[in-house]
Amino acid sequence: MADLPAFIWLLLVPLIATPFVYLVGRIFDVRGNLIARWAALVVLGVTWLPFILAVLDLDQNGADSYTLGTVTLRFDELSLLLAALSLGLSTVVVLYSAAYMQYEGRQEKYYACLTALTGVMIGLGCAGDLFNLWAWFEGMAIASFLLVAFYHEQANALEAGIKYLVQSAVGSALVMLGIALVLANTGTLDLVEIRAAAGDSTLLLAAGALFVIGFGIKAALVPMHTWLPDAHSQAPSGISAMLSGVVIEAGLIAMLRSVAALAGVSDAWGEMLMVFGVLNMVVGNLLALRQTQVKRLLAFSSLSHVGYMLVGLGVAIYANDATGAQGSLFHMLNHGLMKGLAFLAAGSLLYTLHVAAGSHAPLTIADLNGAAKRYPLTALGLSIAVLGLGGLPPLAGFMSKWQIFVAGFNTHESWIQALIVFAALNSVLSLGYYAPLVNALYREEESEAVVKGKRLPLTMSIPVVVLSVAVIVIGIWPALLRWLAEPAGDALLATFGF
Amino acid sequence: MSDVEILLVGGFMLAGVGLYGLLVIRNLIKVVVAMQIMVKGVLLALAAAAETSGQINLGQSMILTVIVADTVVAVIGLALAVQVRRVKGTLDVRELSELRG
């Protein structure tokens, strides 16, 4: 046991601890599941230890792998990026949920699912063969079904949960069909061996299409996105932050890993990613413009941000230029921070204005009117988050979008440059729905909900402040995350065989 | 066509039947059944693929894993269906369309 590499502990600790978090919370059911909450926090805190060891190990010895029987787990820079994102965000979310979930019953399930979700997402990044990738992916889906439908007495949450479940189940079945085609054709499931064995075959191209559709459902590629706004808006706010900040990105990474194994089958993967990127930007931005509910608006903006990432990745794969991939993965990290901040800040307002009063009404933009006077920190956090998402300098979102755009212009191809101009225009368009949020927050006259609003618990402000500071600091000093994003971009391009 | 190819094509067709069912069926319990049919097609295709590539052991372990994961999904789906019936008093998916736009 002692000679297991650090990254195995990184994914084992949360997974082994999950049943204990549940049991401890279930058995010592006192004062609103205080014990389960602390158990989850301790587990995630302990997981940071193997994380640091894994970072050091990766830095010294390069990518590592571990084989148990026929299952191979590989830990490279991309796995590290996903692990950092999911572990960081889930730690913040557990802190935040202490107050947010305090009136809900049976919180031990919530915390157990959250630790399990963190563990399986770290595992997903480490999967070394296609079937393993699918198994982690399915584990992630199962943990998130339970969290999306956590308000199981609410008709809307059930509707969102069922849409999510059915679409995910179809996606995972399609992925399995793709795996069957790959296995029948190449005789192996190892991602590296497939790339060597894959020839120019129509069946393998079909398998690639099945992977894109199947994993794309979870990554919310338009037109497979219809579950996303419902699930994001109906889940508890901490879970919305996790879904938007990490889960769809994990789906994207799963898709990239599987497509990379089939990189030799077609040379149009880059173009395909760019086409999906354009669709995601347009549909996400246009649908977000007409939203009146804050969480739904943020959910649609996730679609457009997946679009920016896809454009950067597409450019990188098309032009064999690592800058685009690095920019996209940097944007993935920034988006996790900014969208996490946006959902947590919006969730704080939802909590004080509605949830604490026992209502499950959605938070509308009109409810936000004048909120800055009573809740200055939260309002500032939400403003920083949405302005960062809109790409205003000097916030984090500007830096990563800039890097993606620079990569596009460096290709010196006029149609890609036109595409980048289009993406930049989309980024401006997105301010059309972010700005009214900020405007509403700082209005003079207070809405009825704000006047009746409850006091905000301190534990909900701390995560908002921490993430706000992170968004500003990374915007001013982007090199802070370069050690994560740049090697991950190089590792991703390397898996495509460049 | 060899036996294995027939099995592979049959698996894909069965999955197609399940997918078609998901598109037309309006009852939540039957939706879960259609999901199950789809996954059963997937299992056939996996078995055929494992046979073609001569890796029976790999195929068996994959199929067992899929069965387990799929059962969990079906259980959650049915639990959600029960809860929908309790809250809304119907299993018709057309009644579940409040979230739009």
Interface residues (C-beta under 8 A of the other chain):
Chain A: T70 F131 A135 E138 G139 A141 I142 F145 L146 A149 H152 E153 Q154 A155 N156 L158 E159 A160 G161 I162 K163 L165 V166 S168 A169 V170 S172 A173 M176 L177 I179 A180 L181 L183 A184 T186 G187 T188 L189 P229 D230 S233 Q234 L287 R290 Q291
Chain B: L8 G11 F12 A15 G18 L19 L22 L28 V31 M35 M38 V39 G41 V42 A45 L46 A48 A49 A50 T52 S53 G54 Q55 L58 G59 S61 M62 T65 V66 A69 V72 V73 I76 G77 L80 A81 Q83 V84 V87 K88 V93 L96 S97 E98 L99 G101
